[in-house]
Amino acid sequence: MTLPALNLVELHLDQQDRPVPTEVVADVRYLIRAEIDADILCRLLNQFALQGHVPAEVESSRQEDSLDIALRVNTLPRYRVEVIAQRMRSMVSVCSVDLHVHGAETVLSAT
């Protein structure tokens, strides 16, 4: 038994058909409240490491039963800012994530 020959189908996309995100760099501050967990800082920072970004500032303070974490990143493309925030919000021990985008008039917040 022989297999039929495979033919490659070539698709030509016009330049307008391709989604091209703008590369506007945002200066964003993530304000995170999380339950106390030994690896929460590593998991939060990993969201940036996976994209090849290093936060400019990281600050964490332990309250009685939670951690308040502030991360400032000034190298993210604007279209990635909310995607990373949503990933953080989906973490089990994260209670809330607020975004402060430099130059934006509103604060993006969700619990």
Residue pairs with C-beta under 8 A, 6 or more apart in sequence:
21 77
21 79
22 77
22 78
22 79
23 77
24 77
24 78
25 74
25 75
25 76
25 77
25 78
26 74
26 76
26 77
26 78
26 81
26 101
26 102
27 72
27 73
27 74
27 101
27 102
27 103
28 72
28 73
28 74
28 76
28 81
28 99
28 100
28 101
28 102
29 70
29 71
29 72
29 99
29 100
29 102
30 69
30 70
30 71
30 72
30 73
30 84
30 85
30 88
30 97
30 98
30 99
31 68
31 69
31 70
31 97
31 98
31 99
31 100
32 44
32 67
32 68
32 69
32 70
32 71
32 88
32 94
32 96
32 97
32 98
33 66
33 67
33 68
33 69
33 94
33 95
33 96
34 40
34 44
34 66
34 67
34 69
34 91
34 93
34 94
34 95
35 65
35 66
35 67
35 93
35 94
35 95
36 62
36 65
36 66
36 67
37 67
37 93
40 67
40 69
40 91
40 93
40 94
41 58
41 60
41 67
41 69
43 91
44 69
44 71
44 88
44 91
44 94
45 55
45 58
45 71
47 84
47 87
47 88
48 54
48 55
48 71
48 73
48 76
48 84
51 76
51 80
51 84
53 73
53 75
53 76
54 75
55 71
55 72
55 73
56 72
56 73
56 74
56 75
57 70
57 71
57 72
58 69
58 70
58 71
58 72
59 69
59 70
59 71
60 67
60 68
60 69
60 70
61 67
61 68
66 95
76 84
78 101
81 99
81 101
82 99
82 108
85 97
85 99
85 108
85 110
88 94
88 97
89 96
89 97
89 110
95 111
96 109
96 110
96 111
97 109
97 110
98 107
98 108
98 109
99 107
99 108
99 109
100 107
101 108
